[in-house]
């Protein structure tokens, strides 16, 4: 399952959730404003924007957050998640 790191009042985060829901892709949302360990993780990886997407094995799913995700097909997302 993909982990999507988000924050409150984030338009790109809302769009990403809608996109994943529309493609029937399971994900777990982690809000970095509610989870300081998650915030530390995102910062330690050098990210400055949200959302960010990670595979269940802890690998970055796609560079560029929402903009990168929207360019991927459902098949590409699932393939990378299951790799």
C-alpha positions, 0 to 999 in steps of 0.5 A: 500500500502506498503511503501519501504524506500530506498536510492540512489545507493542501490543494495538491494533497486533495487532488492526489487523494481524488486521483488515487481514489478515482483509479481505485488505488489503496493508500494510507494518508499520513498528515505531517502536521499530526505526526512529527515522526512523519514530518521528520522523515519527510524533511530527512529525505529532502522534501520541501513540498507535499504530497509525497508518495512512498511504497510499502518498502520505503522507496519514493514512488515518484519524483515531483509529488502530485505533478509526478503522480498525475503523469503515471498510469494506474499500472505504472503506480501498481507496478512500482508499488509491487516491485 
